[in-house]
Amino acid sequence: MPTITFRNLSTQPIRVTQIDKYSDPNEHKSKFSHMARNITSLVHSGSKVTAIVDNTPPSAQQNLDLIILPFESQQTADVEKSNTDICRVYFESLGTEGKFRVDLYDVDGYRPVVTSLEPNSTVKIYPVWNHHASHLSLLSEAQLNQWMSKLKDDTPLSILSIPGTHNSVTYRSALPSVRCQAVNVTEQLENGVRFLDIRGQPDIDDGE
């Protein structure tokens, strides 16, 4: 019965406030039905799940105050889930006042979707769920041309994956150079690139 590990890949702290547990209704079926469900899951690449109907009371509920700083991980010490539990996680994005929930299933191929609990919120969070390791990563969407403005000034460069381009200025053919980019440097910067590979050579006059 592993605990759940949360990884915050957004630029704002995240607070996990509540986890509801639901029993998988398919677990109470016969062994034959359980086998048929497994076969169906394989046929559908493991993406077929039983949705939680709104207003369904959870089998267990726990309130939390788990704060996860940007680019850090936290493992729940007191929340455990079995392979048959469906977990509904409620969390907040601090600094943006966004509130969300996400349902977690132990099914191969299942891709969870974060639901915003505030209709007018412009904040978007994307989940990456590894059910084998009970590991949930949460990523935020940022405008590409100003993504670094969302970072705190004391953010270490060592924890960032800075997008860059190879042979940045080779966006058009100019022999003997090889074209490596489709757009010029200005467009690269607007697309979020912050590492440029620029190479130069001295202009030597053979007569001197």
N, C-alpha and C positions, 0 to 999 in steps of 0.2 A: 504494500500500500504506500506508494511514493507520495511525498509532498509535492507541492507545485512551486516551480521556480519562475519568477517573473523577470524579464529583461527589458529595461526601458531604453529604447533606441530613439526617443524623441528628445527635443531640446528643452522640455519642461519637466519638472518633477511630476510623478504619477502617484496617486494615493489609491490603493485598493481598499474599498470600504466594506464590501460584503461578498460572501460566496454562498450561493444556494446550491444544494445538492438534490438531484432528482434520480430516482431509480429508473433504469432502462426497462420499459414495459415488456420488451421482448425477452427479458431474462426469466419471466414467469411462464413462458410458453413451454411446450413439451420439448424433449430432446430433439425430436424430428423437426419441429418448427425452428428450433435453435440452429440445427444443421442447415435447414433450408435458408434461414436468414443469412448465415455465413456464406453460403453459396451465392445468394443474391448480392451480398456485399462485394464478393469477388467479381461477379459479372459486371457490377456497376463501379468497379475500381474503388470500392469502399466508400463511395460518396453518399450512399443512401442512409439517411438517419431519420429518427422519429423526432419531429419538432416539438418543442415544449409549448403547449397551449397557454396563452395568456391567462392569468389569474389562477393557474394551477398551483396549489400549495406545495412547497418543497418538502422533501422528506427530512431535511436538516438545513439549518441556516446558521451562519456565523458572521458576526460583525467584526470588522477589522479596522485597523488604522495603520496600514503598512505603506510607508512612504519610500518610493524608489527614485533616487536621483538620476539625472540624465546619464546614459551610458553605463549604468550600474545594474547589478542583479541582486535580487532578494529572494530567499527561499522561505516559504511559510513554515514556521516551526510547529504550528498547531492545527493546520488544515491538511487532512489527508484524504485521498480519493482512491477508490478501488477501480478496477478496469470496467466495472459495470455502472459506475456513477456518471451522470451527466451534470456538469458544473456550470452554473451561470454566475459569471464574475461581474461585479459592479466596480467601476473605478472612475476617478476624476483626473483631469489634466490640470494640475495647479498652475496658476498664472494665466490660463485661458478660460477658466471657469467652465470647461466642458465636462459633461457627465455622460458616461457610456456604460454599456453592458456587452458581454460576449459569451456565447455558449460554447462549451468545450466537450467534445465527444472523443472516445477512444476508438476511432475508426480510421483505418488506413485510407488516405486520399481525401479525407475531410478537410475542407478549407473554411475556417470560421469567418464570420463577418461581424464587425463591430457595429452596434446600433447606438446612435446618438439618442440620449434621453431628453435633449433640448432641441425642438424642431428648428429653431432659428440659428443654431450653432453653425459656424463656418469651419470649425476644427474637424479634421479628418484623421482618424487613427486606423492603421492597418495591422492586423494580427498575423503572426506566424506561429503555428502550434505544432509542436513535436510531441505527439501523445505517447510515444515510446519512452520518452524521458520526462514527461509531464513538465514541459518547458514552453512558456508563452513569451514571445517577444512582441513588443508594441512599438510600431513605427509611426511617426507623424509626417504629414505632408507639408512641404514648405515650397515657397516660390523659388524656382531654381536660380534666378538672377540675384537673389539676396538671402540665400540660405545661411550664410555665415553670420548675418546680422541677428539671427535667433540664438546664437551661441553666447554664453557668458564670456567676459573678457579673460577670465582666469581658466578657461577650458584648455587642458593640455593638448598640444598637437599630437601627442603619442596615442590618444584615444580616437582620433579622427581618421576616417578614410577619405582623403582629399581627392576628388576626381581630377584627372589630368589627361592630356593628349600627347601622343608620340609624334615627333616631327610636326609641331603645332602649326607652323607657317606653310606647310606643303599642302595647301588646299587647292592648288592648281598645278598642272603639269609643267615642269621646267627642268628639262634634262640637264645634267645626268641625275637630278634628284627624282625620287619616287613620290607620287602623290599619296599621302596617308590620311588626309582629312577632307571632309566634304564641304565644310563651311569655314569662313575666315575666323581670325582670332576674336574679333568683336562678338560674333555669334556664338563662338565657343564659350566666352565669358558669360554671355546672356543665358546660356544653357547650363550654367553652374560650374564650369571648369575653373579651377583655381590653381592648377599646376601646369605650366607651359614648358615644353621641351623646345628650346630655341638654340640652334647651332650656327656659329659664324666662323669665318676664316679670314685671315689678314689679306688685304689687297696689296700684294707685293709687286713692285715695278721691277721687272727683270733688268732694266737699265741701270738701276742703282746698286 
